[in-house]
């Protein structure tokens, strides 16, 4: 994998995030309120699990 491919992937991820904010602003505000009520350890656990799953899926896609 080249750095260009890595940066292209990051750009696509940021573009998708921007589309979420543009299409579902109320839902994202509600999610933000929900996150502030959660325990930081629980948020961290969800983040690690989600990141691990996404890295695994990306690895499977690149591996072919």
NUDO-576673 format. One record per atom (N, C-alpha, C): residue number from 1; residue in one letter; chain; x, y, z; atom name. Coordinates in nm, 4 decimals, always signed. Example, Ala and Ser with C-alpha at 12.3 -4.5 7.8 and 13.67 -1.06 7.14 Angstrom:
<rs>
R   resi   resn   chain         c1         c2         c3   name
R      1      A       A    +1.3190    -0.5690    +0.7800      N
R      1      A       A    +1.2300    -0.4500    +0.7800     CA
R      1      A       A    +1.3200    -0.3300    +0.7800      C
R      2      S       A    +1.2850    -0.2250    +0.7080      N
R      2      S       A    +1.3670    -0.1060    +0.7140     CA
R      2      S       A    +1.2900    +0.0030    +0.7870      C
</rs>
This chain:
<rs>
R   resi   resn   chain         c1         c2         c3   name
R      1      X       A    +0.0847    -0.1177    +0.0000      N
R      1      X       A    +0.0000    +0.0000    +0.0000     CA
R      1      X       A    +0.0888    +0.1234    +0.0000      C
R      2      X       A    +0.0557    +0.2171    -0.0829      N
R      2      X       A    +0.1333    +0.3402    -0.0907     CA
R      2      X       A    +0.0694    +0.4463    -0.0015      C
R      3      X       A    +0.1466    +0.5517    +0.0230      N
R      3      X       A    +0.0920    +0.6620    +0.1010     CA
R      3      X       A    -0.0207    +0.7301    +0.0250      C
R      4      X       A    -0.0138    +0.7331    -0.1071      N
R      4      X       A    -0.1212    +0.7930    -0.1864     CA
R      4      X       A    -0.2512    +0.7167    -0.1647      C
R      5      X       A    -0.2449    +0.5838    -0.1617      N
R      5      X       A    -0.3644    +0.5032    -0.1387     CA
R      5      X       A    -0.4178    +0.5260    +0.0031      C
R      6      X       A    -0.3273    +0.5375    +0.0986      N
R      6      X       A    -0.3685    +0.5630    +0.2366     CA
R      6      X       A    -0.4400    +0.6972    +0.2478      C
R      7      X       A    -0.3826    +0.8006    +0.1889      N
R      7      X       A    -0.4441    +0.9328    +0.1945     CA
R      7      X       A    -0.5750    +0.9367    +0.1158      C
R      8      X       A    -0.5836    +0.8612    +0.0072      N
R      8      X       A    -0.7090    +0.8534    -0.0681     CA
R      8      X       A    -0.8169    +0.7887    +0.0178      C
R      9      X       A    -0.7805    +0.6843    +0.0916      N
R      9      X       A    -0.8762    +0.6199    +0.1813     CA
R      9      X       A    -0.9234    +0.7138    +0.2913      C
R     10      X       A    -0.8312    +0.7900    +0.3474      N
R     10      X       A    -0.8677    +0.8870    +0.4510     CA
R     10      X       A    -0.9590    +0.9936    +0.3931      C
R     11      X       A    -0.9297    +1.0389    +0.2716      N
R     11      X       A    -1.0135    +1.1400    +0.2066     CA
R     11      X       A    -1.1550    +1.0875    +0.1833      C
R     12      X       A    -1.1669    +0.9632    +0.1420      N
R     12      X       A    -1.2994    +0.9041    +0.1208     CA
R     12      X       A    -1.3738    +0.8941    +0.2532      C
R     13      X       A    -1.3051    +0.8524    +0.3584      N
R     13      X       A    -1.3691    +0.8421    +0.4903     CA
R     13      X       A    -1.4195    +0.9786    +0.5375      C
R     14      X       A    -1.3395    +1.0819    +0.5194      N
R     14      X       A    -1.3813    +1.2164    +0.5599     CA
R     14      X       A    -1.4970    +1.2666    +0.4740      C
R     15      X       A    -1.4965    +1.2332    +0.3453      N
R     15      X       A    -1.6066    +1.2727    +0.2580     CA
R     15      X       A    -1.7366    +1.2047    +0.3021      C
R     16      X       A    -1.7287    +1.0769    +0.3370      N
R     16      X       A    -1.8475    +1.0062    +0.3847     CA
R     16      X       A    -1.8980    +1.0659    +0.5160      C
R     17      X       A    -1.8059    +1.1017    +0.6033      N
R     17      X       A    -1.8458    +1.1647    +0.7293     CA
R     17      X       A    -1.9141    +1.2989    +0.7021      C
R     18      X       A    -1.8601    +1.3745    +0.6094      N
R     18      X       A    -1.9226    +1.5018    +0.5729     CA
R     18      X       A    -2.0621    +1.4832    +0.5165      C
R     19      X       A    -2.0804    +1.3778    +0.4372      N
R     19      X       A    -2.2138    +1.3489    +0.3837     CA
R     19      X       A    -2.3119    +1.3141    +0.4948      C
R     20      X       A    -2.2649    +1.2431    +0.5968      N
R     20      X       A    -2.3521    +1.2122    +0.7107     CA
R     20      X       A    -2.3976    +1.3391    +0.7814      C
R     21      X       A    -2.3039    +1.4324    +0.8036      N
R     21      X       A    -2.3389    +1.5588    +0.8684     CA
R     21      X       A    -2.4352    +1.6394    +0.7820      C
R     22      X       A    -2.4185    +1.6327    +0.6507      N
R     22      X       A    -2.5044    +1.7092    +0.5607     CA
R     22      X       A    -2.6445    +1.6503    +0.5509      C
R     23      X       A    -2.6557    +1.5184    +0.5547      N
R     23      X       A    -2.7861    +1.4557    +0.5339     CA
R     23      X       A    -2.8624    +1.4262    +0.6625      C
R     24      X       A    -2.7926    +1.4045    +0.7734      N
R     24      X       A    -2.8593    +1.3687    +0.8992     CA
R     24      X       A    -2.8091    +1.4536    +1.0163      C
R     25      X       A    -2.8213    +1.5858    +1.0083      N
R     25      X       A    -2.7669    +1.6681    +1.1182     CA
R     25      X       A    -2.8374    +1.6441    +1.2515      C
R     26      X       A    -2.9677    +1.6257    +1.2495      N
R     26      X       A    -3.0409    +1.6030    +1.3741     CA
R     26      X       A    -3.0031    +1.4716    +1.4401      C
R     27      X       A    -2.9867    +1.3690    +1.3601      N
R     27      X       A    -2.9477    +1.2390    +1.4130     CA
R     27      X       A    -2.8085    +1.2450    +1.4758      C
R     28      X       A    -2.7187    +1.3180    +1.4130      N
R     28      X       A    -2.5832    +1.3289    +1.4679     CA
R     28      X       A    -2.5815    +1.4131    +1.5956      C
R     29      X       A    -2.6674    +1.5138    +1.6034      N
R     29      X       A    -2.6778    +1.5896    +1.7282     CA
R     29      X       A    -2.7304    +1.5006    +1.8404      C
R     30      X       A    -2.8282    +1.4190    +1.8084      N
R     30      X       A    -2.8828    +1.3260    +1.9079     CA
R     30      X       A    -2.7757    +1.2263    +1.9517      C
R     31      X       A    -2.6961    +1.1767    +1.8573      N
R     31      X       A    -2.5888    +1.0838    +1.8914     CA
R     31      X       A    -2.4855    +1.1512    +1.9811      C
R     32      X       A    -2.4559    +1.2784    +1.9540      N
R     32      X       A    -2.3589    +1.3514    +2.0360     CA
R     32      X       A    -2.4115    +1.3672    +2.1789      C
R     33      X       A    -2.5408    +1.3963    +2.1925      N
R     33      X       A    -2.5994    +1.4061    +2.3276     CA
R     33      X       A    -2.5919    +1.2717    +2.3992      C
R     34      X       A    -2.6159    +1.1649    +2.3263      N
R     34      X       A    -2.6095    +1.0306    +2.3846     CA
R     34      X       A    -2.4662    +0.9987    +2.4291      C
R     35      X       A    -2.3688    +1.0385    +2.3483      N
R     35      X       A    -2.2284    +1.0119    +2.3827     CA
R     35      X       A    -2.1862    +1.0843    +2.5100      C
R     36      X       A    -2.2369    +1.2058    +2.5299      N
R     36      X       A    -2.1977    +1.2798    +2.6503     CA
R     36      X       A    -2.2524    +1.2147    +2.7764      C
R     37      X       A    -2.3590    +1.1359    +2.7624      N
R     37      X       A    -2.4170    +1.0686    +2.8785     CA
R     37      X       A    -2.3490    +0.9347    +2.9076      C
R     38      X       A    -2.2682    +0.8861    +2.8151      N
R     38      X       A    -2.2044    +0.7549    +2.8321     CA
R     38      X       A    -2.0753    +0.7651    +2.9122      C
R     39      X       A    -2.0390    +0.6543    +2.9742      N
R     39      X       A    -1.9133    +0.6437    +3.0458     CA
R     39      X       A    -1.7973    +0.6437    +2.9452      C
R     40      X       A    -1.6908    +0.7205    +2.9699      N
R     40      X       A    -1.5782    +0.7238    +2.8759     CA
R     40      X       A    -1.5175    +0.5865    +2.8461      C
R     41      X       A    -1.5159    +0.4979    +2.9447      N
R     41      X       A    -1.4607    +0.3637    +2.9211     CA
R     41      X       A    -1.5463    +0.2868    +2.8202      C
R     42      X       A    -1.6770    +0.3063    +2.8264      N
R     42      X       A    -1.7665    +0.2391    +2.7319     CA
R     42      X       A    -1.7466    +0.2951    +2.5908      C
R     43      X       A    -1.7312    +0.4251    +2.5791      N
R     43      X       A    -1.7054    +0.4872    +2.4487     CA
R     43      X       A    -1.5734    +0.4357    +2.3921      C
R     44      X       A    -1.4723    +0.4267    +2.4779      N
R     44      X       A    -1.3414    +0.3771    +2.4351     CA
R     44      X       A    -1.3518    +0.2328    +2.3849      C
R     45      X       A    -1.4267    +0.1500    +2.4566      N
R     45      X       A    -1.4448    +0.0104    +2.4156     CA
R     45      X       A    -1.5130    +0.0030    +2.2794      C
R     46      X       A    -1.6203    +0.0786    +2.2615      N
R     46      X       A    -1.6881    +0.0809    +2.1321     CA
R     46      X       A    -1.5932    +0.1266    +2.0220      C
R     47      X       A    -1.5120    +0.2282    +2.0505      N
R     47      X       A    -1.4179    +0.2782    +1.9507     CA
R     47      X       A    -1.3145    +0.1751    +1.9109      C
R     48      X       A    -1.2608    +0.1043    +2.0081      N
R     48      X       A    -1.1595    +0.0013    +1.9786     CA
R     48      X       A    -1.2209    -0.1124    +1.8979      C
R     49      X       A    -1.3409    -0.1545    +1.9361      N
R     49      X       A    -1.4077    -0.2627    +1.8625     CA
R     49      X       A    -1.4379    -0.2190    +1.7195      C
R     50      X       A    -1.4929    -0.0999    +1.7034      N
R     50      X       A    -1.5258    -0.0512    +1.5698     CA
R     50      X       A    -1.4005    -0.0355    +1.4837      C
R     51      X       A    -1.2948    +0.0207    +1.5403      N
R     51      X       A    -1.1703    +0.0361    +1.4655     CA
R     51      X       A    -1.1132    -0.0993    +1.4256      C
R     52      X       A    -1.1184    -0.1955    +1.5152      N
R     52      X       A    -1.0666    -0.3292    +1.4848     CA
R     52      X       A    -1.1450    -0.3954    +1.3721      C
R     53      X       A    -1.2764    -0.3848    +1.3778      N
R     53      X       A    -1.3590    -0.4429    +1.2718     CA
R     53      X       A    -1.3301    -0.3756    +1.1385      C
R     54      X       A    -1.3205    -0.2442    +1.1388      N
R     54      X       A    -1.2946    -0.1710    +1.0136     CA
R     54      X       A    -1.1568    -0.2032    +0.9570      C
R     55      X       A    -1.0568    -0.2140    +1.0411      N
R     55      X       A    -0.9230    -0.2516    +0.9935     CA
R     55      X       A    -0.9267    -0.3930    +0.9363      C
R     56      X       A    -0.9983    -0.4826    +1.0004      N
R     56      X       A    -1.0108    -0.6187    +0.9503     CA
R     56      X       A    -1.0794    -0.6238    +0.8146      C
R     57      X       A    -1.1863    -0.5489    +0.7986      N
R     57      X       A    -1.2567    -0.5442    +0.6701     CA
R     57      X       A    -1.1665    -0.4843    +0.5628      C
R     58      X       A    -1.0974    -0.3754    +0.5943      N
R     58      X       A    -1.0065    -0.3130    +0.4975     CA
R     58      X       A    -0.8953    -0.4098    +0.4588      C
R     59      X       A    -0.8437    -0.4827    +0.5558      N
R     59      X       A    -0.7369    -0.5800    +0.5267     CA
R     59      X       A    -0.7882    -0.6882    +0.4326      C
R     60      X       A    -0.9092    -0.7374    +0.4575      N
R     60      X       A    -0.9679    -0.8391    +0.3705     CA
R     60      X       A    -0.9907    -0.7849    +0.2289      C
R     61      X       A    -1.0315    -0.6598    +0.2181      N
R     61      X       A    -1.0551    -0.6005    +0.0865     CA
R     61      X       A    -0.9254    -0.5805    +0.0100      C
R     62      X       A    -0.8219    -0.5347    +0.0786      N
R     62      X       A    -0.6923    -0.5106    +0.0120     CA
R     62      X       A    -0.6266    -0.6430    -0.0248      C
R     63      X       A    -0.6402    -0.7394    +0.0635      N
R     63      X       A    -0.5799    -0.8700    +0.0424     CA
R     63      X       A    -0.6408    -0.9390    -0.0784      C
R     64      X       A    -0.7656    -0.9131    -0.1030      N
R     64      X       A    -0.8295    -0.9558    -0.2229     CA
R     64      X       A    -0.8942    -1.0836    -0.2267      C
</rs>
